[in-house]
Amino acid sequence: MSELHPVINEVTARIAARSIDTRSAYLQRVARAQQDGTSRTGMACSNLAHGFAGITGGDKEKLRQLRRPNVAIVSSYNDMLSAHQPLRDYPAWIKDAVRSNGGVSQFAGGVPAMCDGITQGRDGMELSLFSRDVIAMSTAVALSHDMFDATLLLGVCDKIVPGMLIGALSFGHLPAILVPAGPMASGLSNKEKARVRQLYAEGKATREDLLEAEAQSYHSPGTCTFYGTANSNQMVVEVMGLHLPGASFVPPGTGLRRALTEHAGRRAVELARERVTLADVVDVKAIVNGVVALLATGGSTNHTMHLVAIAAAAGIELAWDDFADLSSVVPLIARVYPNGSADINHFQAAGGVQFVVGTLLDAGLLHPDVQTVAGPGLDRYRQEPALVDDELVWRDGPGRSLDTNILRSAYQPFAADGGLRVLSGNLGRAVIKVSAVADDDRVVEAPARVFTTQEAFQEAFQAGELDRDVVVVVRQQGPQANGMPELHKLTPPMGVLMDRGFKVALVTDGRMSGASGKIPAAIQVTPEAAVGGPLARVQDGDVVRLDARRGTLEVLVDARELAQRPLVDFPPTGREWVGTGRELFGALRRAVGPADRGATVFGPITPDHFFQEV
């Protein structure tokens, strides 16, 4: 194992220094919540009786005796979403496993889970980012009864895992393990799916052709197999030490998946007895490890917000510049769609998380000296789980990639850096993911065409108005404008324009996640147009220059002229933002912070209190 890379050390040290007050305040709060004995020891009799009234059988007496650890189950189960459908059976498995290790378990509560794949391009997508903070609050409600000594968080997808983790960090005095469901089997190849989508955008495929391709891609219980935010979640939290080793990408409906789930229940009891808390696991080094894993594998840009919000919930101030500086030294070692043709099952077969952890540790790019839910030290995560004579064991993972077209060592990477850039200029700051962008497409200078809706863009595309070099500006898509929806419906038509030989780029205060692919896309522009950001002053025909090599994003307009232009295209008022439940989220839309601060409604931690009023 090599000495830790100096940039990893430097970035970690500056995050720690920046966070000294907020982290101290958080840890003091955690310490105040800790107590001797089980969590229920100090409860009044009436409170305690309410807490076990619904239990039948021997578990009631165990809870009443105040000696057995009680493990909370918080789940995002629903049977509409493929990624969460496998969670249906987990509570019963977990309760038996916890019982076998001398503990008790109760289903503490459920959290909402929405799917961006279903809501993409529809009004419901405008609630997607806000759902993360609702999930955090729902997790807090589930744990607020003070009945529990450890937590199991059952969740998988985009906003669900970050939200559950943010909520659980408010109860950082408890141990917590994240329990995933695993990916669905591989279906139609991602390359073929993208081909059919692009043909449909050109009018060369029918709706029936498109639906058949989509149905062959998303076809069974389990997580979608492309490397978007859901699978990035699994990668990041495993390398942060919050999963059991090797748990991320084991398929649902297998004996190994059940064995890992049951072991998570047993391990939660052990962690409660050992008093290894969530606050012990999620520290500055773990956050840096999560960022490194994201960069090394070309993961979702949504985590430039989610990891910032997760870190803040633990009293840690993570900044976009930290991502950029880490990206400059972390090599890209994975090619998984949309950064390659392979899916997550192919990645797992090539060596998976265990190979990633091993090669990054060997290269001095991960902190080895961290606490994890499996025990001290990240080296444990080089091992992969297996069933031997129906017993769960861990054995050494692969020491080399089994397919170097998908996964490579840190010493022979696909690219020398992680492919994430922070852009700055007179349009503000933005994030761009270039791991799938050809080198010739990383600098685009062209006249702008400005839109405020995806529908208006589609109409212009269909009318042939964009058949030229163009920088597509889609504004009023930020958190305060309309909840910051993902804008994936822009991808197929923009891919068509690129294939026609035009230089094109996207600039938006909205999101694109990990699926921006080959299109150079400056996303999450902050300050957003809705709060008076300069993006609101851009006009059709202005020349915009996106330079991912130099890290700049500029509109080539005289500074005085730009400042004197009126702010235009403001989003609808709260009264007009209605339908699909949006009117219920008006308070969140008014309170949400900027993208580079996590786009969260929760205020920063201070020495005086955890959440400020917003």
N, C-alpha and C positions, 0 to 999 in steps of 0.2 A: 504494500500500500504506500503510495507516494505521500510526501509532505503536502499539506493543504496548499492549494494554489493561492498566491498572494492576493489576487483580486477577490477571491472568495472570502479570504480573511478580512480584507479591507472593507468590502461591502457589509459583511456581517458586523464588523466593529462600528461602522458609522450608523447602521440601523440601531444597534444597541445604545449608542451614545444619544442618538436622536430620541430614543424611546425611554430614556432613563426615568423620567417622571411618570409617564403614563404606565409603563410596565410596573413600576413600584406601586403605584396606586392600585393597579389590578391585583397584584400579588397580595397586597394588604387586605383587599376585599375578599380574596380567596381564603386567606388565613382566618379572617373573622368568621367565615362560614363553616370552617372545619370544627369538629367536636369529637369528643371521646365516645366510644361505643357506636351503636348504629344510629342512623339519622333520626330514628323515632324515639330515642331515649328521653328527650325532654318534652315530648308532646303531652298535652292534657288528655285525659282519658276519653273525653267526648271526641276530640279530634282523631285520636288513634282508632277508636271504634268505627268511626265513619270510614277510615282508611282500609279496614279489612272486612267491613260488613258484607261486601259482595262476594267474598271468597268462600268456597265450600271445600271440605276435606282438610287434610293435615296442614296445608299451608297457612290456614288462618291461625292455628295455634302457634306455629313458628313465628309468624309476624307478631303475635301478641306477646310472646316471650322476650322480644327485643334483642335476641342474640344472633339471629341469622341475617346475613346481608340480603337486602332486597334490591333486585336488579330491575330497573325501569326499561321497558320496551317502548320506543317511539318509532313509529313506522309511517312510511309514505305509501303504503299499499293501496292500490285500487286495481280493479280488473279490466279497466279500459286501456291502460297504458302497458305496452309490452314489457317495458323495463321493470315495472313494479308488480306485474301480475305474479311473478314467482314468490314474492314476499308473503303471499297468502298463508302459506303453511309454516312460516318461520316461528311465530309466537309459540305454537304448541311444541315444536322441537326445542326451542330455547328454554321453555319452562321445565321440560323434563331434564334437560342438560344441567340447568342451574340447580334443580332439586337434587340431582345425582352428586353434585359437588357441595351439598350442604347449605344451599341458599334458597331463596324464594324469588319469584319473578312475577311482576304484574305488567299488563299492557297499560302504559301510562297515558298514551294519547296518540292520535294520528295527526299528520300534517298534510296540507293540500299538495298535490303534485300535478302540474300542468305540463303539457308537451309542446315544445316549440314546433315540432314537426307537424302537429295538427293545426296549430294556430297561425303558422307562418303565412304572412300576407293578409291576415284577417284581423278584425278588431281585437279579438282576445289576446293577440300577441302584445298589445300595449299594456297588458297586466303582467307580462312574463317576468321582467326584472323586479317589479315590486313584489312578486310572489316570494322571492328570496327572503325579504325582510318579514313578510307575513309568516313564512315557515319558521324563521327564527323566533318570532313571538309565539307561535303555536308550540314550538318545542319548549319554550320557557313556561308556558301555561301548563304543559304536561308535567314538567318537573317541579312546579311551584308548590306542590303539596308536601314537600319535605319528607316524603315517605321512603326515599331511595338512597342507596349506598353506591350504586354504579349505574351506568346507562349504556344501552345498546341502541345505536341509531341505524335504522333500516332504511336505506335510501340509495339512489343511484344517480339520477339525471341532473340536468343543467343547474337549476337554482336550488334543487332539493338538498344536495350534499352541503354546499356552502351555507345555506340557511340553517340546516340542522346543527352544523358545527358552530355557527355564530351563536345560536340559541344555547347550545350546550356549554359554550365558553362562559356564559353568565353563571353557570354552575360548575366553574372550573375546579372546585374542591372535590368533585366526584370523578372517578375514573370513567372513561367513555371509549367505546370501540365502535367504529363504523363497520356496518355489515352490508356488503353488496349482494347483487343477484346474479351478475355475470352476463355475458353477451349471448345473443341469439346465434344460431348456426349461420355460417356464411350462405348468402343467397346470390342473387344476380351480382356480377362484379360491379364495383363502384365505377370503373371506367365505362362499362356499358350503360349503367344508369345515367351517368353524366352525358353520354352520347345521345341517349333518347331524349333527355330533358332539353338538350340544345337543339335537336331536330324539331321538337315540339315548339320551341321558341321561334324557330324559323318558319313554322307552318308546314313542315315536311313530315310530321308524324301526327297521328290522330290522338284524341283524348283517350281512346281505348288502348292505343299503343302505350301511352304514357302511364295509364293506370296499371296496366299489366306489368310494366317494368318496375313501378313503385311497389306493387304487391309482391313481386318476386324478391325485392330488396328487403322489405319489412314484412316478415312472413310468420313470425312465431314469438312466443314469450322470450324475453331477454332484451338486453340493451342493443340499440342500433350499432352496427359493426364498424361504421366509419369513425375516424378519430376526431370527433367533435368535443363539445364540452362534457358530455356524459362520461366518455371514456377517459378524457383528460382528468376529470374528477378522480377517477379510480387510480390513475397513475400518481397523481399528486399526493393524495392522502395516504397511499401505501408508502411512498418514499418519505412522507412525514412521520411514518410510524403509527398510523391510526387504524390501519387494517392489520389483520393477521398476515404474516408473510405469505405471499403468493395467492392471496384471496381475490385479487381484482378481476381476473379474466377467466375464472373457472366457470364453465357453462351451467345454466340452471338445469334442473331435472337430472342431475348426476349424483352418484353416491358421494363424490368428493365435495360437491357444493353443500350437501347436507351435513357432512362431517365437519366442514369448516364452520358452518353456522352453529352447530351444536358446541363446537370447541370455543367459539366466541362467548357463548353463555357461561361455560365453565371458567374461562379465563377472566370474565368480568367479576366473578366471585373472588378469584385469587387476587385480582387487582384491588378489590375493596379491602381485602384482608391485609394486603401489602401496603395499602394507602398510597398507591401510585395514581396520581390525579391527572385529569386532562390538562391542567395548568403545567404539570411537570413535563408533559409530552410536547405541547404546543409552546415552544419558546423561539427565540430569534434564530437559532440554528436550524430548527425544524422548518421554519418559514423559508429560510434561504434554500434548504434542501428541496422544498416543494417547488420553488421558482426554477431551480437548476433542472429538476426532472421535467418540468414543463418545457423549458427551452431546448433541452437535449433531444426531446421527442417531437418537437414541432406542434405542441398542443394548442388548445383553444385560446384565442385572445380574450375571451370573456374573463379569464383568470387574471388579467391585468386589473380587473375590478374586483373579482371575487376574493383573490388572495389579499388584496389591500384591505377589504372589509373584514375578512377573517382575522388578519393580523391585528387590526384595530380593536376587534372584540377581545383580543388577548393583551391589549395594552401596548402593541407594537406598531410603530409608524413605518410602514412600507411605502416606497415611492416609485413612480415610473422610472426615474433615473436608475434605481437599483436594478430593475429588470433589464434596462439597456446596458448597463455596465457588466452585469452577469452574462448577458447574451454575447458580449464581445469576446468572452473567453470560453464559453461553454459550447462545445461542438455539437452539430446536428448529427445524431447517430441513428435515427429512425426515419424510414419512409413509409408512412401509413396515410391512406387517403384522408384528406385531399392533397397531402404532400407526397403522394406516391400512389401506386395502384393496389397495394395490399390492404387488407382490412385488419381489424384488431385480433381476429383469430389467427391470421397468418403471422402477425407480430408475436403473439404468444407462443406459437409453435417454433418461431425462430430463436426464442430465448426469453422473451417477455421482460417483465419488470425485474426478475432476478438477474438477468444478464445486464440490464441497464444499471442497476444498483452496483453490481460488481465492477463493471468497467469504469463507472464514474468514481467509485471509491478508489480504485487502483490508480486513477489519474489525478487524485487529490482534488476532485471537484465537488465532493459531498462531505459534510461534517460526519465523521464516524461516531463521535462521542455524544450521542443523543439518547434520551429515554424513549422507548417505544412501548406499545401495548404488549409486545412479545418479550420485553425485557430490555436491559441496557445494551446500547450499541446497535448501529445500523447494519453491522456485518451479518446479523441474523437474517437480514432480508436478501442475502445471496441465496438462501435456501428456498426450495419449492416444496409444496405439500404433495403427498401421495397417499393412496390407500394400499396397505400391505396386509393381506389376510384380514381385511375389513377394519384395520386399525389405522388411524391417521398418524402419519409420520412426516418429518421434514428431512429432505436430503439435499445434497449440494446441487445447485442449479448448474446450467451449462456454463462452462468456462470460455466458450467461444460461440459466436453466432452460427446458427444452423442454416441461415440464408442471408448472405451479405448484400442481397438486393433489397432487403427489408431492414436489417439491423446490423450495425457495425460497431467495432470497438471505438473508444474515445481516441485511440491513437491512429485510426484509419477511418475518419468520419466521412459522411457525405459532404459536409461543409465545415469550415473552421469555426463558424459561430452559430448561435442558436436561431438566427433569422428573425429576431424581433428588434424593431427599431422604434425609438421615440423621435417623432418629427416635431420641429419647432419653427416658428416664423411668424409673419404678421397675420396669419390666420389662427394662431393659437398653438396648442399642442395636440398631438394625435399619436396613435399607435399604428404601426404597419407591420404585418407579418409577411416576410419575403422568402420564407423557406421553400415555397412552391412557385415563386415568381422568377421567370427567366432573367438573367443578368441584364439583357438588353431592354427589359421592360421596367427596370427599377428607377429610371428617370423619365418622367413624362412632362412635357411642357406643351400646353394646347389651350385653345379657347374653352371657357366654361359654358356648360349648359345647366341651368339651375332649375331644380324641382323641389317641391315640398311634399310630394307623395310618390309612392312606388307606381301608382296607377298612371300618373301623368308621365312618368318616365316610360312606362310600357307603351302608352299611346304614341309618344314621340318616336320610339323605336320602330313600332309597327308602321308608322307613316314614313319611315326612311329618313327622318330628320337628323339622325345621329350617325349617318354613314360618312364619317370623317374622323380626323384626329380630334379627340374631345376629352375634357375632364368633366365627368358627371358629378355635379354637386347636388346632394340630397340633404337639405337642411330641415330644421324643425323636427328632428327625430331624436333629440336628446332626452335625458331623464325628465326634465321639467316640461318639455314640450308635449310629449305623449308617452312617456314611460320607456323610451329607448328600445323600440322593437328591433329584432334582427331583420336584415334586409336581403335575405337570400334570394328573393324573386328577381333581384337585379343581376344575379350571377349568370344565368344562361344567356340572356341577351347580350350582356357585355362580353361574354366569351365568344359569341357570334361576331361581334364587332372586331375583336382581336383576330379571329380567324380570317376575317376579310382583309387583314393587313393594316388596320388602323392602330394608331397609338392611343390607348384609352386608359383612364384611371378613374377611381372613385374617391370622392372626398365627402365625408358625412359626419355628423355628430351622433349618428345612430351606431348600431352594432352590426358586425358580420360574423362573429365567432370564428371557429376554426375552418369554416367552409368557404372562405374567400378565394382560396386556391390560386390560380395563375394570374388573377387580376390584381394589379397594384392598387391597394385600397387603404387610404388614410382614414381611419375610423375613430370613433369616440372623441371627435374634435372637442376640445374644451378651451375656453368657455363656450358653451353651446349657444346656438343662435337665439334660443328663447330667452336667455338672460342678457342679451345685448352683445354676444360674442361677434367678432368681425365677420364670421361666416354669413351673418345676416346682412352684410353690406355688399356681398359679391353680386355682380350682375352678369347676365348672359353676354358672352363675348370677351369678358375679362380673361386675360391669359393667366393661367394658374400653373405653377411649377411644383411638382412633387419630386423630390430628389431623395430616394432612400439611401443612396450612398453617402451623401453629406448630412443627412438627417434634417432636411429642411422642407417646409411647406409654406409656400408664399403665393399671394396674388400680386402680379406685377403691375400694381397701380400706385401712383404717387401717394405717400403717406398722408399728406394733407387732404387730398381729394377723397381718399378712403374714409378718413375720419369725419369728413363733412357730409358724407352720404347718409341718407336716412336709414334707420333700421326697418326692415320690411318683413312681410310674411310671418307675422307673429302667430303662434298657435292659437287654437280656439280657447275661449274662456272656460272656466270650470263648468259653467252652465251648459255649454255645448258638448263637453266631453262626456257623453252619455252613451248608454247601450253596452251590452255584453258585460254589465257590471262595472263599467269604468267609473260611473258616478260615485261608487262606493270607495274609490281609491283617490279621490280628489285631494284629501289631506296629505297623502303620501307624495303625490305629484308636487304639491306646494312645498313640501319639506325636504325633498331629496337633494343630496349634495352632488358635487360634480364628479365626472367619471374618474378623474385621477385621484379622487379621495374615496373611491369604492362605490360611487353612485348609491349611497345608502341613506336611509332616513334617520339613522342613529348618529347622534353627535359623538365627538371624540371623548375618550376617557381623560379625566382630569384628576389631580390629586384629591379633589373634594368629592367627586361622584363619578359614577360609571357612564351613564347616559345623561347628556345635557338635554334640557327641553329644546325642542326645535320649533 
